[in-house]
Amino acid sequence: MSGELVVGAAGAIAGAARRVAVLLDGHPVRGSGGYPLGEVVRGLERELDVLREAVAGSAGPLGEKAEPVALLMMCMQHFVVLFHGVEELPDSMRAQARRELATAHQTARRLR
């Protein structure tokens, strides 16, 4: 029974990582111009909830996936809190957003 939960958690983690990678593939942060910040924040927030549930529902340790899952969740949480309720990406925060999303994107791509 516990093996099923671990397999279920692994599938949920891979699915969330895949959706995060697709979301960020579609919305790279450019040097200027509009950016759908609210859409990205809401998408990351949804997948963060999926990841939290998957980790909580896992019957045992996540093994070798623990480190990248923790990194992805940390990046997503930081970005979601930092930009909560913000619809336009301020130019002054564009470089920071690019760095944080690049880390989340790279990690999500490794986990999918």
All heavy atoms as an XYZ file, in Angstrom:
827
protein
N       0.826     -1.196      0.000
C       0.000      0.000      0.000
C       0.866      1.254      0.000
O       0.609      2.178     -0.749
C      -0.928     -0.031      1.217
C      -1.850      1.140      1.282
S      -3.326      0.774      0.328
C      -4.492      1.765      1.156
N       1.893      1.314      0.846
C       2.717      2.522      0.897
C       3.463      2.740     -0.410
O       3.701      3.866     -0.798
C       3.710      2.460      2.065
O       4.626      1.399      1.875
N       3.807      1.649     -1.131
C       4.442      1.787     -2.431
C       3.546      2.526     -3.412
O       3.996      3.301     -4.234
N       2.233      2.277     -3.328
C       1.290      2.965     -4.198
C       1.287      4.457     -3.923
O       1.207      5.259     -4.844
C      -0.116      2.409     -4.007
C      -0.278      0.992     -4.515
C      -1.643      0.434     -4.181
O      -2.579      1.218     -3.961
O      -1.769     -0.791     -4.143
N       1.356      4.838     -2.660
C       1.363      6.260     -2.318
C       2.626      6.926     -2.827
O       2.577      8.027     -3.353
C       1.237      6.450     -0.802
C      -0.119      6.118     -0.206
C      -0.083      6.217      1.309
C      -1.197      7.035     -0.763
N       3.763      6.244     -2.703
C       5.014      6.807     -3.184
C       4.968      6.964     -4.701
O       5.352      7.985     -5.248
C       6.221      5.950     -2.727
C       7.493      6.417     -3.386
C       6.360      5.995     -1.217
N       4.461      5.938     -5.400
C       4.322      6.021     -6.855
C       3.362      7.147     -7.216
O       3.607      7.929     -8.129
C       3.849      4.669     -7.440
C       3.445      4.817     -8.891
C       4.950      3.627     -7.289
N       2.251      7.265     -6.476
C       1.290      8.338     -6.710
C       1.920      9.699     -6.489
O       1.689     10.626     -7.269
N       2.717      9.827     -5.443
C       3.393     11.093     -5.167
C       4.389     11.407     -6.269
O       4.477     12.553     -6.735
C       4.098     11.034     -3.810
N       5.119     10.404     -6.723
C       6.100     10.621     -7.789
C       5.407     11.086     -9.068
O       5.886     11.992     -9.758
C       6.900      9.343     -8.043
N       4.264     10.487     -9.384
C       3.514     10.896    -10.563
C       2.976     12.310    -10.440
O       3.002     13.086    -11.402
N       2.490     12.661     -9.255
C       1.971     14.011     -9.024
C       3.090     15.043     -9.123
O       2.905     16.124     -9.697
C       1.281     14.083     -7.663
N       4.251     14.699     -8.580
C       5.400     15.607     -8.646
C       5.837     15.799    -10.090
O       6.057     16.926    -10.541
C       6.555     15.081     -7.767
C       6.190     15.230     -6.289
C       7.865     15.815     -8.087
C       7.094     14.481     -5.334
N       5.951     14.709    -10.830
C       6.356     14.803    -12.237
C       5.340     15.599    -13.051
O       5.709     16.423    -13.899
C       6.540     13.408    -12.832
N       4.060     15.393    -12.791
C       3.017     16.119    -13.503
C       3.068     17.609    -13.224
O       2.959     18.439    -14.138
N       3.220     17.973    -11.942
C       3.314     19.390    -11.575
C       4.560     20.010    -12.187
O       4.508     21.131    -12.714
C       3.322     19.539    -10.055
N       5.672     19.299    -12.147
C       6.921     19.811    -12.727
C       6.765     20.026    -14.232
O       7.220     21.039    -14.776
C       8.074     18.856    -12.433
N       6.093     19.108    -14.888
C       5.855     19.234    -16.329
C       5.012     20.484    -16.626
O       5.320     21.256    -17.524
C       5.167     17.968    -16.851
C       5.033     17.880    -18.340
C       4.545     16.520    -18.847
N       3.767     15.688    -17.924
C       4.263     14.717    -17.147
N       5.548     14.425    -17.166
N       3.477     14.015    -16.348
N       3.973     20.693    -15.848
C       3.111     21.861    -16.067
C       3.843     23.161    -15.774
O       3.665     24.161    -16.484
C       1.832     21.737    -15.231
C       0.900     20.644    -15.758
C      -0.416     20.602    -15.020
N      -0.292     20.269    -13.611
C      -0.245     19.029    -13.118
N      -0.306     17.983    -13.939
N      -0.149     18.826    -11.818
N       4.698     23.176    -14.758
C       5.501     24.371    -14.462
C       6.455     24.644    -15.614
O       6.595     25.786    -16.064
C       6.276     24.214    -13.128
C       7.336     25.301    -12.969
C       5.308     24.245    -11.955
N       7.102     23.606    -16.123
C       8.034     23.777    -17.246
C       7.307     24.338    -18.471
O       7.809     25.256    -19.134
C       8.726     22.461    -17.572
N       6.123     23.819    -18.758
C       5.344     24.302    -19.906
C       4.933     25.757    -19.698
O       5.039     26.590    -20.611
C       4.111     23.401    -20.149
C       3.133     24.036    -21.117
C       4.551     22.030    -20.652
N       4.475     26.086    -18.494
C       4.088     27.459    -18.174
C       5.255     28.411    -18.391
O       5.112     29.456    -19.030
C       3.602     27.545    -16.721
C       3.284     28.940    -16.178
C       2.043     29.518    -16.854
C       3.097     28.882    -14.662
N       6.418     28.051    -17.874
C       7.574     28.943    -17.966
C       8.189     28.927    -19.367
O       8.768     29.935    -19.786
C       8.594     28.595    -16.884
C       8.056     28.778    -15.453
C       9.123     28.393    -14.431
C       7.549     30.188    -15.216
N       8.055     27.821    -20.103
C       8.474     27.801    -21.516
C       7.688     28.859    -22.295
O       8.236     29.536    -23.163
C       8.179     26.441    -22.171
C       9.239     25.394    -21.919
O      10.379     25.755    -21.567
O       8.922     24.197    -22.076
N       6.424     28.965    -21.980
C       5.543     29.872    -22.700
C       5.649     31.324    -22.290
O       5.129     32.203    -22.982
N       6.315     31.579    -21.158
C       6.387     32.952    -20.647
C       7.790     33.302    -20.151
O       7.996     33.545    -18.962
C       5.381     33.141    -19.516
C       3.969     32.887    -19.922
N       3.305     33.646    -20.858
C       3.089     31.929    -19.535
C       2.083     33.183    -21.019
N       1.933     32.129    -20.236
N       8.754     33.347    -21.052
C      10.097     33.766    -20.617
C      10.088     35.255    -20.258
O       9.339     36.035    -20.848
C      10.965     33.498    -21.842
C      10.030     33.560    -22.997
C       8.701     33.071    -22.488
N      10.895     35.627    -19.286
C      11.009     37.034    -18.897
C      11.998     37.690    -19.837
O      13.166     37.316    -19.892
C      11.471     37.187    -17.431
C      11.604     38.658    -17.070
C      10.520     36.482    -16.488
N      11.532     38.656    -20.581
C      12.381     39.390    -21.524
C      12.894     40.661    -20.862
O      12.432     41.048    -19.797
C      11.579     39.721    -22.771
C      10.899     38.487    -23.362
C      11.070     38.390    -24.846
N      10.312     37.290    -25.429
C      10.758     36.063    -25.572
N      11.938     35.739    -25.161
N      10.017     35.130    -26.140
N      13.808     41.330    -21.534
C      14.404     42.551    -20.992
C      13.443     43.707    -20.862
O      13.636     44.588    -20.038
N      12.385     43.695    -21.661
C      11.392     44.772    -21.589
C      10.079     44.260    -22.168
O      10.005     43.151    -22.686
C      11.875     46.000    -22.368
O      12.004     45.685    -23.744
N       9.060     45.081    -22.061
C       7.761     44.717    -22.602
C       6.857     44.092    -21.571
O       7.255     43.871    -20.417
N       5.643     43.809    -21.993
C       4.664     43.241    -21.085
C       5.008     41.820    -20.676
O       5.720     41.098    -21.378
N       4.504     41.432    -19.531
C       4.707     40.075    -19.025
C       3.451     39.679    -18.258
O       2.972     40.446    -17.414
C       5.930     40.014    -18.099
C       6.264     38.606    -17.678
C       6.890     37.737    -18.553
C       5.911     38.134    -16.427
C       7.167     36.427    -18.191
C       6.192     36.833    -16.051
C       6.813     35.985    -16.937
O       7.090     34.691    -16.588
N       2.892     38.497    -18.516
C       1.655     38.075    -17.845
C       1.920     37.602    -16.410
O       1.705     36.430    -16.061
C       1.153     36.947    -18.744
C       2.401     36.335    -19.284
C       3.346     37.499    -19.485
N       2.389     38.499    -15.581
C       2.827     38.150    -14.230
C       1.720     37.483    -13.422
O       1.946     36.456    -12.781
C       3.339     39.397    -13.509
C       3.941     39.176    -12.139
C       5.138     38.245    -12.214
C       4.352     40.507    -11.533
N       0.523     38.049    -13.444
C      -0.573     37.469    -12.670
C      -0.869     36.042    -13.080
O      -1.075     35.163    -12.239
N      -0.874     35.789    -14.378
C      -1.122     34.445    -14.893
C      -0.042     33.472    -14.424
O      -0.323     32.343    -14.012
C      -1.163     34.486    -16.422
C      -1.378     33.155    -17.074
C      -1.334     33.243    -18.596
O      -1.531     34.330    -19.161
O      -1.095     32.192    -19.213
N       1.204     33.900    -14.479
C       2.320     33.041    -14.053
C       2.239     32.779    -12.557
O       2.387     31.634    -12.111
C       3.674     33.663    -14.457
C       4.833     32.897    -13.833
C       3.807     33.701    -15.982
N       1.987     33.817    -11.777
C       1.886     33.647    -10.323
C       0.760     32.671     -9.979
O       0.958     31.758     -9.168
C       1.674     35.010     -9.613
C       1.257     34.817     -8.154
C       2.932     35.849     -9.694
N      -0.394     32.841    -10.586
C      -1.521     31.939    -10.300
C      -1.215     30.504    -10.729
O      -1.557     29.546    -10.027
C      -2.796     32.462    -10.948
C      -3.351     33.717    -10.255
C      -4.669     34.168    -10.838
N      -4.555     34.670    -12.206
C      -4.215     35.921    -12.536
N      -3.942     36.803    -11.597
N      -4.160     36.277    -13.804
N      -0.556     30.341    -11.870
C      -0.177     29.003    -12.319
C       0.814     28.341    -11.380
O       0.676     27.156    -11.041
N       1.811     29.097    -10.933
C       2.795     28.558     -9.986
C       2.131     28.213     -8.661
O       2.449     27.186     -8.048
C       3.938     29.546     -9.775
C       4.858     29.782    -10.967
C       5.887     30.853    -10.629
C       5.540     28.498    -11.402
N       1.211     29.056     -8.240
C       0.521     28.810     -6.974
C      -0.289     27.514     -7.022
O      -0.266     26.720     -6.080
C      -0.389     29.999     -6.659
C      -0.894     30.022     -5.250
C      -1.490     31.373     -4.897
O      -2.068     32.041     -5.776
O      -1.362     31.739     -3.727
N      -0.979     27.276     -8.130
C      -1.739     26.023     -8.288
C      -0.824     24.806     -8.206
O      -1.122     23.825     -7.521
C      -2.476     26.008     -9.627
C      -3.787     26.740     -9.658
C      -4.579     26.475    -10.924
N      -3.841     26.783    -12.144
C      -3.789     27.990    -12.717
N      -4.429     28.997    -12.186
N      -3.112     28.169    -13.832
N       0.288     24.869     -8.907
C       1.200     23.717     -8.925
C       1.929     23.551     -7.595
O       2.253     22.434     -7.198
C       2.179     23.826    -10.086
C       1.510     23.824    -11.448
C       0.525     22.687    -11.675
O       0.720     21.579    -11.134
O      -0.462     22.911    -12.411
N       2.157     24.639     -6.901
C       2.756     24.552     -5.571
C       1.826     23.792     -4.629
O       2.273     22.955     -3.836
C       3.052     25.959     -5.038
C       3.816     26.080     -3.738
C       5.152     25.343     -3.794
C       4.042     27.548     -3.410
N       0.525     24.045     -4.739
C      -0.446     23.291     -3.942
C      -0.390     21.802     -4.268
O      -0.449     20.956     -3.375
C      -1.864     23.816     -4.183
C      -2.114     25.175     -3.552
O      -1.344     25.581     -2.656
O      -3.089     25.837     -3.972
N      -0.264     21.462     -5.550
C      -0.161     20.053     -5.966
C       1.093     19.423     -5.357
O       1.044     18.296     -4.832
C      -0.133     19.932     -7.507
C       0.197     18.513     -7.943
C      -1.461     20.381     -8.101
N       2.199     20.144     -5.415
C       3.451     19.607     -4.865
C       3.349     19.421     -3.355
O       3.820     18.405     -2.819
C       4.622     20.529     -5.215
C       5.022     20.525     -6.688
C       5.999     21.659     -6.985
C       5.617     19.184     -7.080
N       2.756     20.375     -2.662
C       2.586     20.241     -1.201
C       1.764     18.996     -0.874
O       2.112     18.239      0.045
C       1.890     21.475     -0.636
C       2.763     22.671     -0.499
C       1.995     23.773      0.236
N       2.740     25.001      0.186
C       2.295     26.125     -0.360
N       1.103     26.195     -0.904
N       3.046     27.207     -0.363
N       0.673     18.796     -1.605
C      -0.170     17.619     -1.371
C       0.575     16.322     -1.678
O       0.434     15.340     -0.960
C      -1.441     17.711     -2.208
C      -2.415     18.751     -1.715
C      -3.662     18.845     -2.578
O      -3.997     17.850     -3.268
O      -4.302     19.906     -2.554
N       1.355     16.325     -2.728
C       2.112     15.123     -3.099
C       3.137     14.768     -2.025
O       3.268     13.600     -1.649
C       2.804     15.321     -4.442
N       3.833     15.770     -1.536
C       4.830     15.519     -0.480
C       4.131     15.045      0.791
O       4.547     14.067      1.411
C       5.689     16.777     -0.224
C       6.546     16.605      1.022
C       6.565     17.074     -1.438
N       3.066     15.711      1.177
C       2.336     15.330      2.393
C       1.737     13.933      2.264
O       1.668     13.190      3.243
C       1.236     16.346      2.688
N       1.315     13.556      1.058
C       0.695     12.257      0.847
C       1.662     11.122      0.632
O       1.255      9.958      0.578
N       2.937     11.437      0.517
C       3.922     10.393      0.310
C       4.114      9.597      1.599
O       4.247     10.166      2.679
C       5.260     11.014     -0.116
O       6.237     10.009     -0.259
N       4.111      8.282      1.467
C       4.226      7.417      2.643
C       5.640      7.366      3.203
O       5.843      6.933      4.325
C       3.768      6.011      2.278
N       6.607      7.804      2.434
C       7.983      7.709      2.894
C       8.820      8.827      2.308
O       8.297      9.757      1.694
N      10.117      8.724      2.492
C      11.023      9.746      1.971
C      10.947      9.836      0.440
O      10.628      8.863     -0.234
C      12.409      9.268      2.399
C      12.199      8.204      3.403
C      10.824      7.654      3.186
N      11.260     10.992     -0.081
C      11.235     11.196     -1.525
C      12.532     10.748     -2.185
O      12.641     10.776     -3.408
C      10.987     12.672     -1.846
C       9.652     13.233     -1.372
C       9.564     14.714     -1.678
C       8.498     12.479     -1.999
N      13.502     10.345     -1.392
C      14.764      9.834     -1.930
C      15.523     10.888     -2.706
O      15.605     12.045     -2.300
N      16.036     10.498     -3.852
C      16.878     11.396     -4.652
C      16.093     12.590     -5.199
O      16.685     13.572     -5.618
C      17.535     10.631     -5.790
C      16.557     10.084     -6.801
C      17.204      9.216     -7.863
O      18.136      8.468     -7.533
O      16.761      9.306     -9.018
N      14.781     12.509     -5.195
C      13.946     13.619     -5.687
C      13.764     14.709     -4.631
O      13.325     15.812     -4.956
C      12.567     13.117     -6.111
C      12.588     12.138     -7.247
C      12.862     12.833     -8.543
C      12.714     11.858     -9.700
N      13.193     12.381    -10.928
N      14.093     14.415     -3.381
C      13.825     15.369     -2.298
C      14.500     16.725     -2.529
O      13.863     17.772     -2.386
C      14.258     14.780     -0.954
N      15.758     16.713     -2.883
C      16.499     17.970     -3.065
C      15.925     18.828     -4.196
O      15.613     20.004     -3.984
C      17.977     17.672     -3.311
C      18.853     18.903     -3.372
C      19.207     19.452     -2.013
O      19.201     18.694     -1.027
O      19.474     20.660     -1.936
N      15.736     18.283     -5.405
C      15.171     19.126     -6.459
C      13.717     19.531     -6.195
O      13.311     20.630     -6.566
C      15.299     18.296     -7.738
C      15.600     16.919     -7.315
C      16.182     16.983     -5.940
N      12.932     18.667     -5.548
C      11.556     19.042     -5.215
C      11.572     20.209     -4.226
O      10.820     21.181     -4.382
C      10.758     17.844     -4.655
C       9.431     18.295     -4.059
C      10.531     16.802     -5.731
N      12.431     20.133     -3.230
C      12.537     21.218     -2.252
C      12.977     22.523     -2.915
O      12.428     23.594     -2.623
C      13.517     20.832     -1.141
N      13.940     22.446     -3.822
C      14.413     23.643     -4.521
C      13.295     24.245     -5.380
O      13.071     25.461     -5.352
C      15.627     23.318     -5.395
C      16.167     24.471     -6.252
C      16.610     25.645     -5.380
C      17.319     23.973     -7.121
N      12.593     23.401     -6.120
C      11.507     23.898     -6.959
C      10.429     24.561     -6.105
O       9.979     25.670     -6.408
C      10.899     22.751     -7.781
C       9.706     23.124     -8.660
C      10.079     24.201     -9.672
C       9.179     21.880     -9.365
N      10.039     23.910     -5.035
C       9.001     24.468     -4.171
C       9.461     25.781     -3.533
O       8.668     26.722     -3.422
C       8.599     23.451     -3.105
C       7.845     22.260     -3.681
S       7.451     20.995     -2.452
C       6.154     21.839     -1.532
N      10.726     25.862     -3.142
C      11.260     27.080     -2.542
C      11.218     28.235     -3.547
O      10.766     29.339     -3.226
C      12.696     26.854     -2.062
C      13.325     28.085     -1.435
S      15.053     27.810     -0.995
C      15.792     27.753     -2.623
N      11.663     27.984     -4.769
C      11.650     29.021     -5.810
C      10.228     29.480     -6.103
O       9.956     30.683     -6.214
C      12.278     28.497     -7.102
S      14.036     28.200     -7.005
N       9.330     28.523     -6.231
C       7.947     28.857     -6.535
C       7.318     29.653     -5.406
O       6.650     30.667     -5.638
C       7.148     27.575     -6.801
C       7.557     26.866     -8.079
S       6.853     25.205     -8.239
C       5.105     25.568     -8.366
N       7.521     29.220     -4.172
C       6.949     29.913     -3.010
C       7.460     31.344     -2.936
O       6.686     32.281     -2.728
C       7.287     29.169     -1.719
C       6.767     29.841     -0.468
C       5.265     29.772     -0.353
O       4.661     28.765     -0.726
N       4.647     30.813      0.141
N       8.745     31.521     -3.107
C       9.333     32.859     -3.037
C       8.735     33.764     -4.108
O       8.341     34.899     -3.836
C      10.859     32.783     -3.182
C      11.534     34.073     -2.929
N      12.036     34.848     -3.940
C      11.772     34.744     -1.779
C      12.567     35.938     -3.426
N      12.414     35.897     -2.119
N       8.635     33.263     -5.320
C       8.104     34.051     -6.431
C       6.632     34.391     -6.205
O       6.203     35.529     -6.401
C       8.284     33.296     -7.749
C       8.096     34.162     -8.952
C       9.136     34.922     -9.441
C       6.862     34.227     -9.595
C       8.968     35.743    -10.555
C       6.680     35.035    -10.703
C       7.734     35.799    -11.184
N       5.855     33.411     -5.764
C       4.424     33.616     -5.533
C       4.196     34.664     -4.446
O       3.351     35.551     -4.591
C       3.731     32.273     -5.176
C       2.366     32.487     -4.570
C       3.641     31.387     -6.418
N       4.944     34.597     -3.368
C       4.777     35.570     -2.281
C       5.265     36.948     -2.712
O       4.602     37.960     -2.480
C       5.510     35.094     -1.005
C       5.552     36.194      0.043
C       4.847     33.845     -0.444
N       6.400     36.996     -3.375
C       6.981     38.273     -3.795
C       6.057     39.031     -4.739
O       5.929     40.253     -4.655
C       8.330     38.009     -4.467
C       9.228     39.184     -4.748
C       9.619     39.879     -3.453
C      10.479     38.722     -5.476
N       5.401     38.314     -5.637
C       4.588     38.967     -6.665
C       3.085     38.758     -6.483
O       2.311     39.021     -7.394
C       5.034     38.496     -8.053
C       6.406     38.969     -8.405
C       7.471     38.089     -8.400
C       6.644     40.299     -8.711
C       8.752     38.526     -8.714
C       7.920     40.749     -9.022
C       8.985     39.861     -9.027
N       2.667     38.313     -5.310
C       1.241     38.116     -5.037
C       0.471     39.426     -5.244
O       0.829     40.470     -4.717
C       1.031     37.627     -3.600
C      -0.406     37.473     -3.244
N      -1.152     36.407     -3.665
C      -1.234     38.261     -2.527
C      -2.380     36.542     -3.222
N      -2.458     37.655     -2.531
N      -0.573     39.344     -6.063
C      -1.419     40.510     -6.296
C      -0.858     41.524     -7.278
O      -1.491     42.528     -7.558
N       0.321     41.268     -7.809
C       0.945     42.197     -8.760
C       0.626     41.685    -10.167
O       0.845     40.528    -10.477
C       2.482     42.257     -8.549
C       3.120     43.176     -9.559
C       2.811     42.681     -7.126
N       0.108     42.545    -11.028
C      -0.253     42.138    -12.386
C       0.793     42.557    -13.415
O       0.925     41.923    -14.447
C      -1.627     42.697    -12.769
C      -2.777     42.064    -11.991
C      -2.954     40.574    -12.246
O      -2.792     40.123    -13.397
O      -3.262     39.842    -11.282
N       1.509     43.619    -13.156
C       2.538     44.119    -14.080
C       3.914     43.913    -13.458
O       4.132     44.270    -12.299
C       2.336     45.611    -14.349
C       1.102     45.942    -15.153
C       1.311     45.697    -16.639
O       2.428     45.932    -17.134
O       0.350     45.266    -17.288
N       4.833     43.369    -14.221
C       6.196     43.156    -13.728
C       6.958     44.475    -13.763
O       7.209     45.017    -14.841
C       6.919     42.112    -14.582
C       8.344     41.762    -14.184
C       8.392     41.221    -12.759
C       8.921     40.746    -15.144
N       7.315     45.018    -12.588
C       8.070     46.270    -12.575
C       9.451     46.070    -13.197
O      10.101     45.047    -12.965
C       8.201     46.608    -11.088
C       7.272     45.699    -10.360
C       7.038     44.524    -11.246
N       9.891     47.037    -13.997
C      11.211     46.936    -14.627
C      12.309     46.736    -13.592
O      13.273     46.029    -13.835
C      11.499     48.180    -15.472
C      10.703     48.181    -16.775
O      10.270     47.098    -17.217
O      10.526     49.268    -17.335
N      12.139     47.343    -12.420
C      13.158     47.250    -11.369
C      13.300     45.831    -10.818
O      14.297     45.508    -10.190
C      12.826     48.206    -10.228
O      11.588     47.851     -9.632
N      12.312     44.971    -11.065
C      12.364     43.600    -10.538
C      12.494     42.565    -11.655
O      12.442     41.368    -11.412
C      11.130     43.331     -9.695
C      11.048     44.261     -8.490
S       9.747     43.803     -7.368
C      10.543     42.488     -6.457
N      12.679     43.014    -12.875
C      12.736     42.109    -14.025
C      13.928     41.147    -13.936
O      13.775     39.948    -14.184
C      12.812     42.943    -15.309
C      12.445     42.192    -16.545
C      12.239     43.147    -17.708
N      10.983     43.853    -17.619
C       9.831     43.404    -18.107
N       9.795     42.265    -18.728
N       8.729     44.093    -17.978
N      15.090     41.630    -13.577
C      16.280     40.763    -13.490
C      16.105     39.710    -12.399
O      16.444     38.542    -12.602
C      17.529     41.597    -13.247
N      15.560     40.115    -11.264
C      15.336     39.163    -10.173
C      14.319     38.105    -10.591
O      14.517     36.918    -10.343
C      14.847     39.885     -8.921
C      14.575     38.941     -7.768
C      14.095     39.650     -6.529
O      13.960     40.868     -6.508
N      13.840     38.903     -5.479
N      13.247     38.535    -11.238
C      12.228     37.589    -11.699
C      12.840     36.601    -12.691
O      12.571     35.402    -12.628
C      11.062     38.340    -12.338
N      13.664     37.098    -13.586
C      14.298     36.237    -14.592
C      15.165     35.176    -13.910
O      15.117     34.002    -14.268
C      15.130     37.078    -15.555
C      15.671     36.276    -16.729
C      16.456     37.122    -17.729
N      15.772     38.332    -18.117
C      16.239     39.574    -17.893
N      17.392     39.761    -17.306
N      15.552     40.616    -18.268
N      15.962     35.577    -12.933
C      16.833     34.628    -12.219
C      16.014     33.566    -11.488
O      16.314     32.373    -11.559
C      17.717     35.365    -11.216
C      18.912     36.058    -11.807
C      19.875     36.543    -10.728
N      19.240     37.405     -9.739
C      19.137     38.731     -9.844
N      19.613     39.351    -10.894
N      18.561     39.431     -8.896
N      15.012     34.017    -10.762
C      14.225     33.071     -9.970
C      13.441     32.106    -10.845
O      13.375     30.907    -10.556
C      13.292     33.835     -9.032
C      14.094     34.554     -7.966
C      13.242     35.161     -6.886
O      12.123     34.664     -6.666
O      13.695     36.119     -6.269
N      12.864     32.616    -11.910
C      12.108     31.733    -12.795
C      13.025     30.815    -13.585
O      12.643     29.683    -13.895
C      11.208     32.548    -13.722
C      10.030     33.235    -13.031
C       9.214     34.027    -14.036
C       9.157     32.234    -12.290
N      14.227     31.265    -13.879
C      15.185     30.394    -14.577
C      15.544     29.201    -13.697
O      15.609     28.064    -14.185
C      16.438     31.180    -14.960
N      15.752     29.436    -12.420
C      16.062     28.340    -11.498
C      14.878     27.389    -11.380
O      15.037     26.163    -11.448
C      16.445     28.885    -10.111
O      17.579     29.736    -10.246
C      16.761     27.761     -9.138
N      13.676     27.937    -11.223
C      12.481     27.102    -11.120
C      12.283     26.311    -12.415
O      11.974     25.119    -12.378
C      11.258     27.970    -10.834
N      12.479     26.960    -13.542
C      12.279     26.323    -14.840
C      13.260     25.162    -15.033
O      12.862     24.052    -15.414
C      12.445     27.377    -15.934
C      11.995     26.925    -17.278
N      12.357     27.575    -18.418
C      11.227     25.889    -17.684
C      11.822     26.973    -19.459
N      11.141     25.949    -19.035
N      14.514     25.407    -14.770
C      15.535     24.371    -14.924
C      15.244     23.176    -14.008
O      15.347     22.022    -14.409
C      16.916     24.952    -14.639
C      18.040     23.958    -14.789
C      19.380     24.593    -14.457
O      19.486     25.423    -13.565
N      20.403     24.196    -15.178
N      14.875     23.457    -12.781
C      14.582     22.385    -11.815
C      13.342     21.604    -12.240
O      13.314     20.374    -12.168
C      14.417     22.981    -10.404
O      15.580     23.743    -10.084
C      14.244     21.889     -9.367
N      12.304     22.323    -12.673
C      11.079     21.651    -13.116
C      11.357     20.744    -14.308
O      10.836     19.625    -14.379
C      10.012     22.690    -13.483
N      12.190     21.195    -15.210
C      12.509     20.391    -16.389
C      13.251     19.106    -15.997
O      13.060     18.057    -16.615
C      13.325     21.208    -17.375
C      12.460     22.295    -18.024
C      13.236     23.217    -18.885
N      13.689     22.504    -20.056
C      14.583     23.002    -20.917
N      15.095     24.186    -20.712
N      14.933     22.316    -21.966
N      14.074     19.177    -14.955
C      14.781     17.964    -14.507
C      13.829     16.982    -13.813
O      14.081     15.781    -13.823
C      15.905     18.347    -13.527
C      17.113     18.913    -14.192
C      18.332     18.922    -13.287
N      18.079     19.266    -11.922
C      18.358     20.427    -11.342
N      18.931     21.382    -12.036
N      18.100     20.649    -10.084
N      12.770     17.479    -13.207
C      11.861     16.613    -12.439
C      10.745     15.997    -13.277
O      10.124     15.034    -12.834
C      11.211     17.423    -11.308
C      12.062     17.672    -10.099
C      11.403     18.684     -9.180
C      12.328     16.356     -9.357
N      10.473     16.507    -14.425
C       9.308     16.014    -15.173
C       9.518     14.625    -15.740
O      10.514     14.052    -15.817
C       8.894     16.974    -16.261
C       9.981     17.274    -17.254
C       9.515     18.322    -18.218
N      10.667     18.609    -19.074
C      10.625     19.352    -20.125
N       9.520     19.911    -20.471
N      11.680     19.563    -20.842
